Each structure stands twice: as structure tokens, then as C-alpha cells.
């Protein structure tokens, strides 16, 4: 008979961020039973609860980093780093949701309950130390997001987006589970450390069946990170989903998926990296090239951002293709890139949500942004910084993120991959700067209302500050780029030591 894992005060303390999120989700389900609409008190409580998660992350920052709950989860700097990232992204989505939900008549408690449950799934995903817990986190996150995508139940585009996301997601998770079952059959374990030990000691890391299992797991992750050829759902889902949820998918879901991807491959599959790194390199080239080329012809700004998200997944895949046991540079550059990408994408979608209208696709056509930069100088400046950062123009965090990724590729011997990445980054300048040309150099035919309430302004200000600070911020007051890079190196080094 299998005994339950021991739970004591120390374990509960390590699980505090996750327990806060799960408890908050249950609490807002209860609110929904008694009162449908969310008032000022509940909104303030949501912000406080997410702030509590960030508080516990800071409190646990120096945790030892050993597996807990019979090896199902691990709380280390890597998981805490990504817990902070997904929590910030979710909080950004909450702050941009207030006015948006009021305008669209969607202000209900279950929306925030699902948001808390989705964030809980992400925390489990980034803390997973076992293929079973990884699957549970993936499904908790996915099921919550499926519902949130279709939250505008009377909207045709939302219904189509939710159905497409669910069906293709179920198809992708089947690949993942088949790969997991093959790994278990070959190694007799689903524990990350156990898989590494068995694969190394029995010499099956380069066995065709083992590599097939790795390929199937890779296919499952490729869907979540929106990599070619599993990217087809992205533009329709991003367009149909409520814009704050689109922001969550483009940032938190992507960051959590890449985090789980990185830990699993770094700990379990690095011994066979010579066999699969080439495949990831090809996926990187196809993903960033397709994303950038198709984004060039988009007229809907959410679809443009969707293809931009695909392209950025390709840049991050360059880092994954450059992973090395000898150096943590590629892995730490991925962590930094995801942090920087999250802030610039949160900010861009916050502005988009403030402009979007309830009638059809009103406020989503790039041409409708004509003159907005002159009418709303602060919004224009914010959008300019976000677009510059996404394009990789210095001195923004986006430039440094790409620099670290590309330099890691050169260090790892993937010079051609780095050159293709630089060329793709140059190509993206066209569609990012096109938004600014419309905002500043074209006159709007019809005045466009902007709902830039306090929540949107806070998100824009924080995102602006983070993008510039992560680029060249000094260390005196807040952790600057050097401290953050050191954190990421320590986090990845810990994973490497556990995998030895």
C-alpha cells in the first residue's frame, strides 16, 4: 500500500504560493455562488492575494531546492523565478480586466476563479519534478484557459477560438502522454532524476524508442509554446479570446511551458542532446521565419501580435537548441528573455484592451490607431517602447534578451542559427514600426475612445519601467540586469547539479 507523502510545517511553507492561489480560486467560486458581480472589495482582494504570492516567493528565495511530496514537486530558485513571472503576468491580466469586463458585460466571479486556477496550474508546471505532476499542472492550466478563451459566450469568434484551442490541445496532449508512457516503459520511473539515472546507466539515451518518446513529448510542448508546425491555433485563438486572456496566454502560459520544457530536457534528456538539438534548431528557424513573414501582412493588431508571439517562440528555441551540460549560458539567457518578453507583451496588450470596442472587431484594426500617439502622448510613448523592445532595438530589455540568446548560440557553435535570428529580428522591424507610423504619422478619420483606467495605467507604467530597467538599470535601489542574470545562472546551475 502506498503511503501518502508526509506533510509538515516546512512543506506547507514551501507550498505557500500554490496554496494561496488554490485557496483564492475556491474563495472566488464561493463569491460567485452568492454574488455574481465583482465589486471594489473583491478587486482589491485579488490584487492582495497575488501580492501575497510574490511575498512568499521572496521569502522562499533561498530555499534549499530539494524534491518534496515524494519527489513530485521541487521548490528552488528556478521554480520561484517562474512563479514570480507567471504571477506578475496574471496580475497584469487582472489589472487590465476591470474596465474591459465592465464594457463587455463579463464581470463575474468565476472569471477570476478560473484565473487563479490557471495560475495554480502554471505554478505546479514550473515546480514539477515528475512527469505525472508535470501533466497535472499542464492540464489544470490548460482546462482553465480553455474556458477563459471562450468566456464571451455570445461571441462567434470566442466560441470558434475556444473550440479550436480545446480540440488541438487535446490532440497535442495525446502526443505528450504517449511519450510519457514510453519513457515509463523504458525506464520504469516518471521521476526526473530517476529517468536521467536509468537512461545513463542502461545506455538507452540514444535508443530509437527513447528518442521517439522525446520527440512525442517535444510535440506536446511545441503546441503550448506555439512552435511550427503546431502554431495553427494561435492567430484565431488570440483574436477570439478576451484581450486580457490573450495577454495571459502570450506571456504566462508561454513562460510556464518553456520553464517545464527547459527543466525536463535539461535534467532528463541532455545526454542525448546531439540527437534532438538539430531538430529544435530547425523548429527555431521555421518558427521565427514563419511568424515574422506572416506578421508582415496582418491588419488586425491581435493577429499581428499572435504571429509576433510565434516568432519570439522561435528566438527562445535558439536558446534551447544551444543548451549545453558544460555551460548554463543558454539556459540563463532563456530565463532572462522570458522575463523581458513578458513585460513588453503585457504592456502592449494592456493598451490594446483599452482601445478595443464591444462591437465586432472595432478597435483592433491597426488603421484605427491613426493619430492615437498625438491624441494620447503617454499611450503613444508606451506603445513605442513596447514595439521597440519587441523588435530588439537598444537600449530596451528586448535588445539585451536577443543579444544573450544569440551570443549563447554563437558560444555553442550555432553561428548560422544566430545569423538567421538576427536577420529575422531585422525583418520584424517593418511590422512593429508600422504601428508607430500609423499612430504618429496618419490622421484618424474617426475619433477612437480609449479606456485607460487606473489598472491599465499601472500596467503600462510598470511595464515601461521594467523594460528600461532590465536593459541598463543600476543596482543601487532595485536588482538590475546583472543581478537578474546571476539569479538565472544560479537557478540553472541548481538544475544541472540535481541532474548529475
C-alpha positions in Angstrom: 0.0 0.0 0.0 1.4 3.4 -1.0 1.6 5.8 2.0 0.8 9.5 1.4 3.7 11.9 1.4 4.5 13.4 4.8 3.3 17.0 5.2 4.7 19.2 7.9 5.1 22.9 8.6 8.2 23.2 6.4 6.4 21.6 3.4 3.4 23.8 3.9 5.7 26.8 4.0 7.3 25.8 0.7 3.8 25.3 -0.9 2.5 28.6 0.4 2.4 30.3 -3.1 0.5 27.4 -4.5 -1.9 27.2 -1.5 -2.7 30.9 -1.7 -3.6 30.6 -5.4 -5.8 27.4 -4.9 -7.5 28.9 -1.9 -8.1 32.2 -3.8 -9.7 30.2 -6.6 -12.0 28.4 -4.2 -12.9 31.6 -2.5 -14.0 33.3 -5.7 -16.1 30.3 -6.6 -17.9 30.8 -3.3 -18.3 34.6 -4.1 -19.9 33.6 -7.4 -22.5 31.5 -5.6 -23.7 34.5 -3.6 -22.9 37.5 -5.8 -22.2 37.4 -9.5 -20.7 40.8 -10.0 -17.2 41.6 -8.7 -17.1 44.8 -6.6 -14.2 47.1 -5.5 -13.6 45.0 -2.4 -13.1 41.8 -4.4 -10.9 43.5 -6.9 -8.6 44.8 -4.1 -8.6 41.3 -2.6 -7.4 39.8 -5.9 -4.5 42.2 -6.1 -3.6 41.5 -2.4 -3.7 37.7 -3.0 -1.4 37.9 -6.0 0.8 40.3 -4.0 0.9 37.6 -1.2 2.2 35.1 -3.7 5.0 37.4 -4.7 5.7 38.0 -1.0 6.1 34.3 -0.4 8.3 33.9 -3.4 10.7 36.5 -1.9 10.5 34.8 1.5 11.4 31.4 -0.1 14.0 32.7 -2.5 16.9 31.0 -0.7 15.1 27.6 -0.3 17.4 24.6 -0.4 15.7 23.2 -3.6 15.2 19.6 -2.9 12.2 17.5 -4.0 9.1 17.3 -1.8 5.9 15.3 -1.7 7.7 12.0 -2.6 9.6 13.7 -5.4 6.5 15.2 -7.2 7.5 18.9 -6.8 10.6 20.9 -6.2 10.8 24.4 -4.8 14.0 26.0 -5.9 15.1 29.3 -7.4 14.2 28.1 -10.9 10.6 27.4 -9.9 10.3 30.5 -7.7 11.7 32.7 -10.5 9.0 31.4 -12.9 6.3 31.5 -10.1 7.1 35.2 -9.9 7.0 35.7 -13.7 3.6 34.0 -14.1 2.1 35.8 -11.1 3.2 39.1 -12.5 1.6 38.2 -15.8 -1.6 37.1 -14.2 -1.7 40.3 -12.1 -1.2 42.3 -15.2 -4.2 40.5 -16.8 -6.3 41.2 -13.7 -5.5 44.9 -13.7 -6.4 45.3 -17.4 -9.5 43.2 -16.9 -11.5 45.6 -14.7 -12.7 48.1 -17.3 -12.6 45.5 -20.1 -15.0 43.2 -18.3 -17.4 46.1 -17.5 -17.5 47.2 -21.1 -18.2 43.7 -22.4 -20.7 42.7 -19.6 -18.4 39.9 -18.4 -17.8 41.0 -14.8 -18.3 37.7 -12.9 -16.5 36.0 -10.0 -15.9 32.8 -11.9 -13.6 34.7 -14.3 -11.2 35.4 -11.5 -11.6 31.9 -10.0 -10.5 30.5 -13.4 -7.6 32.9 -13.5 -6.4 31.8 -10.1 -6.7 28.1 -11.1 -4.9 28.7 -14.3 -2.1 30.4 -12.3 -2.1 27.5 -9.9 -1.6 25.1 -12.8 1.4 27.2 -14.0 3.0 27.1 -10.6 2.6 23.3 -10.5 4.0 23.1 -14.0 7.2 25.1 -13.2 7.7 23.2 -10.0 7.2 19.7 -11.4 9.8 17.1 -10.7 7.9 14.2 -12.0 6.1 13.6 -15.4 2.8 12.9 -13.6 2.9 16.3 -11.7 4.0 18.0 -14.9 0.9 16.6 -16.6 -1.4 17.6 -13.8 0.0 21.2 -13.9 -0.3 21.3 -17.7 -3.9 20.1 -17.6 -5.0 22.4 -14.7 -3.6 25.4 -16.6 -5.0 24.3 -20.0 -8.5 23.5 -18.8 -8.8 26.8 -17.1 -7.5 28.7 -20.1 -9.8 26.8 -22.5 -12.8 28.2 -20.6 -11.4 31.7 -20.3 -10.8 31.8 -24.1 -14.5 31.2 -24.7 -15.6 33.4 -21.8 -17.5 35.7 -24.2 -20.1 33.0 -24.8 -22.2 35.0 -27.2 -19.3 36.0 -29.4 -18.8 33.8 -32.6 -15.0 34.4 -32.7 -14.7 33.4 -29.0 -16.6 30.2 -29.5 -14.5 29.3 -32.5 -11.3 30.1 -30.6 -12.2 28.0 -27.6 -13.3 25.0 -29.6 -10.2 25.2 -31.8 -7.9 25.6 -28.8 -9.5 22.7 -26.9 -9.5 20.2 -29.8 -6.0 20.9 -30.9 -4.8 21.0 -27.3 -6.4 17.6 -26.7 -4.6 16.3 -29.8 -1.3 17.6 -28.6 -1.6 16.3 -25.1 -2.2 12.9 -26.5 1.3 13.0 -28.1 2.7 14.1 -24.8 1.1 11.3 -22.8 2.1 8.7 -25.4 5.7 9.9 -25.0 5.4 9.8 -21.2 4.1 6.2 -21.3 7.1 5.2 -23.5 9.5 6.9 -21.1 7.9 5.0 -18.2 8.1 1.7 -20.1 11.7 2.2 -20.9 13.0 3.5 -17.6 10.4 2.2 -15.1 10.0 5.7 -13.5 8.5 9.1 -14.1 10.8 10.9 -11.7 13.1 13.4 -13.5 16.2 12.2 -11.6 15.2 8.6 -12.0 14.8 9.0 -15.7 18.3 10.5 -16.0 19.9 7.8 -13.9 18.2 4.9 -15.8 18.8 6.4 -19.2 22.5 6.9 -18.4 23.2 3.7 -16.6 21.4 1.5 -19.1 22.7 3.3 -22.1 19.3 4.0 -23.7 19.6 7.7 -24.1 20.3 7.2 -27.9 17.9 4.2 -28.2 15.4 4.8 -31.1 12.4 4.2 -28.9 13.7 6.6 -26.3 14.3 9.3 -28.9 10.8 8.7 -30.3 9.4 9.3 -26.8 11.4 12.5 -26.5 10.0 13.6 -29.9 6.4 13.0 -28.8 7.0 15.0 -25.6 8.6 17.7 -27.7 5.4 17.7 -29.9 3.2 18.3 -26.9 5.3 21.2 -25.7 5.6 22.6 -29.2 1.8 23.2 -29.1 1.9 25.1 -25.8 4.8 27.3 -26.9 3.2 27.9 -30.3 6.0 26.4 -32.4 5.7 25.4 -36.0 4.1 23.1 -37.1 1.7 23.3 -34.0 1.1 27.0 -34.4 -2.1 27.0 -36.4 -4.4 27.8 -33.5 -2.6 30.9 -32.3 -3.9 33.7 -34.5 -7.6 32.6 -34.3 -7.4 32.0 -30.5 -5.5 35.2 -29.8 -8.1 37.2 -31.8 -11.2 35.5 -30.3 -10.2 35.4 -26.7 -10.8 38.4 -24.4 -7.7 40.6 -24.7 -6.6 40.2 -21.0 -6.7 36.4 -21.6 -4.8 36.8 -24.8 -2.1 38.7 -22.8 -2.1 35.8 -20.2 -1.6 33.2 -23.0 1.1 35.1 -24.7 3.1 35.6 -21.5 2.3 33.4 -18.5 1.3 30.3 -20.5 4.3 30.6 -22.7 6.7 31.2 -19.8 5.4 28.3 -17.8 5.5 25.9 -20.7 9.1 26.9 -21.6 10.1 26.5 -17.9 8.8 23.0 -17.8 10.3 22.2 -21.2 13.7 23.5 -20.0 13.8 21.7 -16.7 12.7 18.4 -18.3 15.1 18.5 -21.2 18.0 19.8 -19.1 17.6 17.2 -16.4 16.4 14.1 -18.3 17.4 14.3 -22.0 20.7 16.2 -22.2 22.7 13.0 -22.6 21.0 12.6 -26.0 21.1 16.3 -27.0 23.2 15.6 -30.1 20.2 13.7 -31.5 17.4 16.3 -30.8 19.2 19.7 -30.7 19.3 19.7 -34.5 15.5 19.2 -34.7 14.9 22.1 -32.3 17.3 24.3 -34.4 15.2 23.5 -37.5 12.0 24.3 -35.5 13.5 27.6 -34.3 14.3 28.7 -37.9 10.8 27.7 -39.2 9.0 29.2 -36.2 10.6 32.6 -36.2 10.7 32.9 -40.0 7.0 32.0 -40.5 5.9 34.2 -37.6 7.7 37.2 -38.9 6.8 36.8 -42.6 3.1 36.3 -41.9 3.0 39.1 -39.4 4.1 41.5 -42.2 0.7 41.3 -43.9 -1.6 41.4 -40.8 -4.1 44.3 -40.4 -5.6 43.1 -37.1 -3.3 44.1 -34.3 -4.1 41.0 -32.2 -3.3 38.7 -35.1 -0.1 40.6 -35.7 0.8 40.1 -32.0 -0.1 36.4 -32.4 2.4 35.9 -35.2 4.9 38.1 -33.2 4.4 35.6 -30.3 5.2 32.7 -32.7 8.4 34.5 -33.9 9.5 35.1 -30.3 9.0 31.4 -29.5 11.4 30.8 -32.4 14.0 33.1 -30.8 13.7 31.2 -27.5 14.1 27.9 -29.3 17.5 29.1 -30.4 18.5 29.1 -26.8 17.0 25.6 -26.3 19.0 24.3 -29.3 22.2 25.7 -27.8 21.8 24.0 -24.4 25.0 22.5 -23.0 25.9 20.5 -19.9 29.2 22.4 -19.7 27.6 25.9 -19.7 24.5 27.4 -18.2 24.7 30.5 -20.5 22.0 29.4 -23.0 19.6 28.3 -20.3 20.0 31.5 -18.2 19.5 33.6 -21.4 16.2 31.9 -21.9 15.1 32.9 -18.4 16.1 36.5 -18.9 14.4 36.6 -22.3 11.1 35.2 -21.0 11.1 37.8 -18.2 11.8 40.7 -20.6 9.3 39.4 -23.2 6.6 39.1 -20.6 6.7 42.7 -19.6 6.7 44.1 -23.1 3.9 41.9 -24.2 1.8 42.6 -21.1 2.1 46.3 -21.8 1.2 46.0 -25.5 -1.9 44.0 -24.7 -2.9 46.4 -21.9 -3.0 49.2 -24.4 -4.9 47.1 -27.0 -7.5 46.2 -24.3 -8.0 49.9 -23.6 -8.8 50.6 -27.2 -10.9 47.5 -28.1 -14.6 48.1 -28.5 -17.5 45.7 -27.9 -18.9 45.9 -31.5 -17.3 43.2 -33.6 -13.6 43.8 -34.2 -13.8 47.6 -33.6 -10.6 49.0 -32.2 -8.5 46.0 -33.4 -7.6 47.2 -36.9 -4.2 48.8 -37.0 -5.5 51.6 -39.2 -7.9 52.6 -36.3 -4.8 53.6 -34.3 -4.2 56.6 -36.6 -3.4 59.7 -34.6 -3.5 57.9 -31.2 0.1 58.8 -30.4 -0.7 62.6 -30.7 -4.1 62.3 -29.0 -2.7 60.3 -26.1 1.0 61.1 -25.7 1.6 58.8 -22.8 0.0 55.8 -24.6 1.9 56.6 -27.7 5.2 56.7 -25.9 4.4 53.4 -24.1 3.4 51.7 -27.3 6.6 53.0 -29.0 8.8 51.5 -26.2 6.9 48.2 -26.4 7.3 47.9 -30.1 11.0 48.9 -30.0 11.6 46.3 -27.3 9.8 43.6 -29.2 11.8 44.5 -32.3 15.1 44.3 -30.3 16.1 47.9 -30.5 18.6 49.2 -27.8 18.6 50.2 -25.0 15.4 48.2 -24.2 15.3 44.8 -22.5 14.2 43.2 -25.8 17.6 44.1 -27.3 19.6 42.5 -24.4 17.4 39.4 -24.4 18.1 38.8 -28.1 21.8 39.6 -27.5 22.1 37.0 -24.8 20.2 34.3 -26.8 22.2 34.9 -30.0 25.6 35.1 -28.1 24.8 31.8 -26.4 24.1 30.3 -29.8 27.5 31.5 -31.1 29.2 30.2 -28.0 27.5 26.8 -28.6 28.7 26.7 -32.2 25.4 27.6 -33.8 26.7 30.6 -35.7 24.3 30.1 -38.6 21.3 29.9 -36.3 22.3 33.2 -34.6 22.7 34.9 -38.0 19.2 33.7 -39.1 17.9 35.1 -35.8 19.4 38.5 -36.4 18.0 38.6 -39.9 14.6 37.7 -38.6 14.8 40.4 -36.0 15.6 42.9 -38.7 12.6 41.7 -40.7 10.3 42.2 -37.7 11.1 45.9 -37.6 8.7 46.5 -40.5 5.5 45.4 -38.8 6.4 46.8 -35.3 7.3 50.2 -36.7 4.3 50.2 -38.9 2.1 50.5 -35.8 4.1 53.6 -34.8 3.8 55.1 -38.2 0.0 54.8 -38.1 -0.1 56.2 -34.6 2.1 59.3 -35.3 2.0 59.9 -39.0 -1.5 59.3 -40.0 -4.6 61.3 -39.1 -7.6 59.4 -37.7 -10.8 59.7 -39.7 -13.0 58.9 -36.7 -12.0 59.6 -33.0 -11.1 56.5 -31.1 -12.2 56.3 -27.5 -9.5 55.0 -25.1 -10.5 53.4 -21.8 -7.2 53.9 -20.0 -8.4 53.5 -16.4 -6.1 53.2 -13.3 -5.4 49.5 -13.8 -4.3 50.0 -17.4 -2.1 52.9 -16.5 -0.4 51.0 -13.7 0.3 48.1 -16.0 1.7 50.4 -18.6 3.9 52.3 -16.1 5.3 49.1 -14.5 6.0 47.5 -17.9 7.7 50.6 -19.2 9.9 50.8 -16.1 10.7 47.1 -16.2 11.7 47.1 -19.9 14.1 50.0 -19.4 15.4 48.8 -16.0 16.1 45.3 -17.3 18.1 46.9 -20.1 20.5 49.0 -18.1 19.2 49.6 -14.6 21.7 50.3 -11.8 22.0 48.0 -8.8 21.7 50.7 -6.1 17.9 50.6 -5.5 16.5 47.5 -7.2 18.1 44.4 -8.7 19.5 45.4 -12.1 20.3 43.3 -15.1 23.5 41.8 -13.6 21.7 40.6 -10.5 18.9 39.1 -12.6 21.3 37.3 -14.8 23.2 36.0 -11.8 19.9 34.7 -10.4 19.1 32.9 -13.6 22.6 31.4 -13.7 22.3 30.1 -10.1 18.8 28.7 -10.9 20.0 26.8 -13.9 23.2 25.6 -12.1 21.0 24.1 -9.4 19.0 22.2 -12.1 22.3 20.9 -13.5 23.6 19.8 -10.1 20.3 17.9 -9.5 20.6 16.2 -12.9 24.2 15.0 -12.2 
